[in-house]
Amino acid sequence: MRIAIVTDAWAPQVNGVVRTLTATRAALVAMGHEVMVVSPDLFRSVPCPTYPEIRLALAPRGVGQRLAAFAPDAIHLSTEGPLCLAARHWCLTRGLPFTTAYHTQFPDYVAARTGLRPEWVWSYIRWFHRPAAAVLAATPSVEATLRAHGIAQVRRWGRGVDRALFRTTGPRDAAMAALPGPVLLHVGRVAVEKNIAAFLSLDVSGTKVVVGDGPARAALAARFPGALFLGQRGGEALAACYRAADALVFPSLTDTFGLVMAEAMACGTPVAAFPVAGPLDVLAGGGGAMNADLARAVSAALALDRAAVARRGARFDWTAAACQFLAALAPLPPDRLAA
């Protein structure tokens, strides 16, 4: 099958959307499918307002040309940005079906950065996703959120973990291993919507470590000098950080899933989080502790058995997630792909 994925989030960005798409593409290719990704790096772009690390592409006509040249059997629009808007328009003017995905709590992110009311942004979200044959969502909580906002054609697309990389055996980060314990870790984009200050403000014993980068890093490092900011880590270096931590603290209130929680669990590292969408689904049945008082969640997580946590993390599988993605795709009529 020839699958076209259009996305406004792609490398060199490092976030959950990019990691999900990268892993899904790899799983699909391993199954024998051909996958083309239409991404911002293929076009001229400008920095995203309030988040210059993200580039917004400026080539709407080029999107349709690339799709027509590839002649896909199915088209998936992964984000709600300019590239996917162009692809959406191209599909609609030709009567072609497509699927979309709801990766992030976009209304809450915009509200956190601009002060706009989330419901105003939901109007745009409903408009964008309304013509999709299916809207893919990672968890039951996200499905319920979409249905509550008038988006009914929801299908499940779960997430996975590279278990060859994120495992209990292997080296531990040397710098973290030498820190006074317990070592509490946060991994992810260092941005206002991640609520990292709630973690760094905790009055708990031990050492706080932040792995990741983003626009809020300098301000948070200045505000919390006792925390260790290690910058971006990936691959084995990231797995070593998970294994060296006594707990992963996930303070976000807006993530739809939170891949880092599943990765930490696969390494045997328990998770502490607020009881909100994302953690409620990822930590269901074990693997961490949730509490409206994040310090209590940390205390409970530290008491969990790491072997049991790792067994819960083993349930996340990218091949299974890719099969869900395939099942939701809407096949295109082969004779209606004129540019």
Legacy VTK file of the C-alpha trace (Angstrom):
# vtk DataFile Version 3.0
C-alpha trace
ASCII
DATASET POLYDATA
POINTS 339 float
0.000 0.000 0.000
1.213 3.504 -0.830
0.542 5.805 2.102
1.032 9.583 2.145
1.425 11.223 5.538
1.285 15.025 5.664
2.563 16.663 8.831
3.562 20.091 10.102
5.726 18.433 12.783
8.867 16.633 11.675
12.596 16.387 12.311
14.623 18.196 13.514
11.768 18.882 15.943
11.799 16.503 18.911
8.332 15.887 20.307
5.712 13.199 20.695
4.133 13.812 17.288
7.445 13.432 15.454
8.428 10.355 17.422
5.018 8.765 16.833
5.130 9.381 13.096
8.728 8.208 12.810
7.998 4.971 14.647
4.773 4.400 12.715
6.489 4.923 9.372
9.240 2.467 10.342
6.651 -0.138 11.369
4.674 0.342 8.154
7.790 0.041 5.985
8.757 -3.122 7.862
5.335 -4.513 6.918
6.054 -3.858 3.236
4.173 -0.586 2.737
5.569 2.451 0.912
5.275 5.655 2.931
5.853 9.222 1.749
6.045 11.987 4.372
5.243 15.543 3.289
6.890 17.707 5.946
8.084 21.301 6.527
11.725 20.535 5.691
10.685 20.135 2.026
9.555 23.776 1.718
10.455 27.331 2.622
9.291 28.048 6.151
9.005 30.718 8.830
9.290 30.434 12.632
6.086 29.707 14.511
4.982 32.695 16.624
5.851 32.139 20.335
7.778 28.946 19.412
10.507 29.683 16.834
11.955 26.170 17.043
8.904 25.033 15.066
8.925 25.979 11.384
5.706 26.637 9.452
5.885 25.739 5.753
4.988 28.247 3.003
4.196 26.059 0.007
0.499 25.139 -0.196
0.521 24.371 -3.939
3.567 22.161 -3.611
1.712 19.843 -1.240
-0.849 18.835 -3.849
1.835 18.406 -6.498
3.752 16.004 -4.274
0.620 14.038 -3.424
-0.381 13.735 -7.077
3.106 12.640 -8.111
3.199 9.956 -5.407
-0.304 8.661 -6.307
-1.061 7.254 -2.850
-3.616 4.649 -1.960
-4.461 6.589 1.224
-3.752 10.040 2.664
-3.346 10.896 6.331
-3.175 14.458 7.681
-1.439 14.369 11.026
-1.613 17.961 12.261
-3.790 21.056 11.993
-1.109 23.374 10.528
-0.516 24.954 7.097
0.757 21.877 5.240
-2.211 19.807 6.325
-4.567 22.675 5.570
-3.216 22.699 2.016
-3.554 18.924 1.735
-7.070 19.092 3.174
-8.083 21.652 0.537
-6.485 19.582 -2.230
-8.364 16.452 -1.155
-11.703 18.201 -0.730
-11.600 19.890 -4.139
-11.055 16.446 -5.711
-13.532 14.557 -3.578
-10.790 12.400 -2.056
-11.164 10.835 1.399
-8.517 11.318 4.065
-7.948 10.647 7.727
-6.690 13.025 10.403
-5.303 12.694 13.926
-5.639 14.627 17.159
-2.155 14.417 18.659
-2.116 17.364 21.053
-4.558 19.350 23.154
-4.164 22.198 20.696
-6.847 24.419 22.277
-5.156 24.201 25.678
-1.714 24.821 24.158
-2.931 27.947 22.374
-4.651 29.134 25.541
-1.437 28.651 27.557
0.594 30.650 25.039
-1.857 33.385 24.027
-4.592 33.632 26.655
-7.301 32.807 24.102
-10.275 30.838 25.353
-9.904 27.132 24.431
-13.472 27.001 23.076
-12.571 29.501 20.365
-9.845 27.135 19.183
-12.216 24.169 19.368
-14.300 25.842 16.658
-11.304 25.579 14.352
-10.567 21.998 15.446
-14.151 20.946 14.637
-13.970 22.661 11.251
-10.607 21.075 10.377
-11.556 17.499 11.285
-15.218 17.524 10.174
-14.637 16.176 6.616
-12.185 13.445 7.685
-13.236 9.850 7.140
-11.776 9.099 10.570
-10.056 11.081 13.306
-7.384 9.020 15.044
-6.951 9.341 18.814
-4.429 7.684 21.096
-6.548 6.898 24.165
-10.126 6.506 25.431
-9.846 9.851 27.236
-8.966 11.672 24.023
-11.766 9.880 22.194
-14.216 11.070 24.840
-12.883 14.634 24.606
-13.327 14.707 20.839
-16.848 13.293 20.995
-17.777 15.813 23.689
-16.726 18.581 21.295
-18.801 17.271 18.401
-16.219 15.114 16.577
-17.826 11.694 16.267
-15.835 9.722 13.664
-13.084 8.756 16.094
-10.860 5.684 15.709
-8.178 4.376 18.050
-4.501 4.705 17.178
-2.407 3.676 20.140
1.273 4.174 20.829
4.262 1.931 21.362
7.740 1.689 22.799
10.987 0.571 21.180
11.565 -2.237 23.647
14.983 -3.058 22.178
16.074 0.401 23.307
13.951 1.129 26.371
14.676 -1.835 28.619
15.612 -2.512 32.228
19.096 -3.803 31.402
21.861 -1.492 30.260
23.962 1.410 31.493
22.688 4.135 33.782
23.556 7.775 33.118
26.747 8.403 35.087
25.990 12.028 35.992
22.528 11.128 37.301
23.764 8.048 39.154
26.122 10.253 41.189
23.359 12.625 42.345
21.784 12.586 45.832
18.658 10.462 45.679
15.934 9.971 45.044
16.587 11.212 41.501
13.403 12.642 39.999
13.398 13.031 36.221
11.355 14.992 33.726
11.737 14.274 30.002
10.190 16.311 27.223
9.928 19.621 25.488
10.746 22.438 27.897
7.787 24.693 27.199
5.106 26.477 29.185
2.330 24.027 28.282
4.287 21.144 29.860
3.770 22.597 33.359
7.359 21.768 34.351
7.367 24.422 37.071
4.891 22.268 39.002
7.554 19.559 39.139
10.473 21.850 39.920
8.486 23.580 42.694
7.856 20.352 44.608
9.058 20.339 48.202
10.480 16.811 48.149
13.846 15.297 48.971
16.359 14.276 46.328
17.488 15.849 43.060
15.390 17.076 40.143
16.673 16.510 36.609
15.245 17.855 33.341
16.097 16.200 30.016
14.983 18.121 26.952
15.112 21.548 25.416
12.722 24.294 24.456
11.801 27.956 24.804
11.249 27.847 28.590
14.567 26.233 29.488
16.569 29.389 30.262
13.836 30.899 32.430
13.267 27.669 34.367
17.001 27.095 34.885
17.325 30.602 36.315
14.261 30.187 38.520
15.248 26.728 39.816
19.060 26.685 40.146
18.981 23.518 42.233
17.693 21.462 39.305
20.013 19.830 36.779
19.203 20.595 33.124
20.913 18.052 30.880
19.583 19.212 27.517
18.343 16.988 24.730
19.051 13.263 24.915
18.047 10.464 22.575
18.600 6.790 21.892
20.719 4.877 24.386
21.617 8.093 26.213
17.943 8.740 26.930
17.355 5.142 28.015
20.317 5.475 30.390
18.660 8.544 31.942
15.412 6.653 32.513
17.258 3.774 34.176
19.227 6.159 36.420
16.065 7.858 37.690
14.095 6.704 40.706
10.909 8.140 39.216
9.744 10.040 36.164
7.593 13.039 37.091
5.074 13.966 34.396
3.324 17.207 35.423
1.622 17.995 32.105
-2.101 18.718 32.193
-2.533 18.870 28.418
-0.797 15.855 26.799
-2.999 13.391 24.958
-0.655 10.468 25.667
2.878 11.138 26.899
5.282 8.715 25.209
7.935 9.384 27.832
5.761 7.713 30.464
5.611 4.489 28.462
9.356 4.621 27.761
10.184 5.155 31.426
7.944 2.265 32.446
9.632 -0.034 29.916
12.923 0.823 31.667
11.364 -0.070 35.028
11.081 3.547 36.158
7.755 4.392 37.852
5.819 7.516 36.903
4.255 10.216 39.079
1.554 12.335 37.453
-1.647 14.274 37.912
-4.856 12.237 37.330
-5.640 13.766 33.931
-6.010 12.564 30.331
-2.784 10.933 29.260
-1.676 9.533 32.615
-5.153 8.142 33.307
-4.818 5.956 30.207
-1.071 5.259 30.106
-0.822 4.393 33.802
-4.047 2.398 33.942
-3.427 -0.895 35.708
-0.084 0.087 37.178
3.231 1.586 36.232
2.905 4.731 38.256
0.948 6.792 40.745
-1.466 9.674 40.219
-2.643 12.271 42.684
-3.904 15.852 42.531
-1.107 16.476 45.050
1.909 15.765 42.849
4.243 15.340 45.843
2.047 12.485 47.099
2.119 10.927 43.646
5.928 11.058 43.746
6.014 9.382 47.144
3.691 6.616 45.977
5.606 6.084 42.737
8.895 5.676 44.589
7.389 2.771 46.517
6.476 0.773 43.413
8.312 -2.374 42.340
10.438 -1.639 39.252
10.010 -5.130 37.805
6.230 -4.794 37.966
6.472 -1.347 36.347
8.535 -2.797 33.486
5.931 -5.516 32.885
3.273 -2.836 32.495
5.498 -0.905 30.090
5.891 -3.985 27.895
2.278 -3.729 26.732
3.017 -0.780 24.417
3.859 -2.030 20.920
4.516 -0.018 17.735
3.547 -2.848 15.384
0.135 -3.137 17.012
-0.258 0.647 16.847
0.672 0.667 13.143
-1.965 -1.988 12.477
-4.584 0.277 14.079
-3.371 3.128 11.866
-3.710 0.969 8.749
-7.192 -0.228 9.679
-8.439 3.351 10.000
-7.126 4.595 6.632
-9.638 5.508 3.899
-8.674 4.045 0.488
-8.581 6.494 -2.413
-10.308 5.856 -5.739
-7.380 5.122 -8.100
-8.744 7.217 -10.979
-9.192 10.570 -9.168
-5.659 11.783 -8.503
-5.200 14.452 -11.161
-3.004 17.306 -9.916
LINES 1 340
339 0 1 2 3 4 5 6 7 8 9 10 11 12 13 14 15 16 17 18 19 20 21 22 23 24 25 26 27 28 29 30 31 32 33 34 35 36 37 38 39 40 41 42 43 44 45 46 47 48 49 50 51 52 53 54 55 56 57 58 59 60 61 62 63 64 65 66 67 68 69 70 71 72 73 74 75 76 77 78 79 80 81 82 83 84 85 86 87 88 89 90 91 92 93 94 95 96 97 98 99 100 101 102 103 104 105 106 107 108 109 110 111 112 113 114 115 116 117 118 119 120 121 122 123 124 125 126 127 128 129 130 131 132 133 134 135 136 137 138 139 140 141 142 143 144 145 146 147 148 149 150 151 152 153 154 155 156 157 158 159 160 161 162 163 164 165 166 167 168 169 170 171 172 173 174 175 176 177 178 179 180 181 182 183 184 185 186 187 188 189 190 191 192 193 194 195 196 197 198 199 200 201 202 203 204 205 206 207 208 209 210 211 212 213 214 215 216 217 218 219 220 221 222 223 224 225 226 227 228 229 230 231 232 233 234 235 236 237 238 239 240 241 242 243 244 245 246 247 248 249 250 251 252 253 254 255 256 257 258 259 260 261 262 263 264 265 266 267 268 269 270 271 272 273 274 275 276 277 278 279 280 281 282 283 284 285 286 287 288 289 290 291 292 293 294 295 296 297 298 299 300 301 302 303 304 305 306 307 308 309 310 311 312 313 314 315 316 317 318 319 320 321 322 323 324 325 326 327 328 329 330 331 332 333 334 335 336 337 338
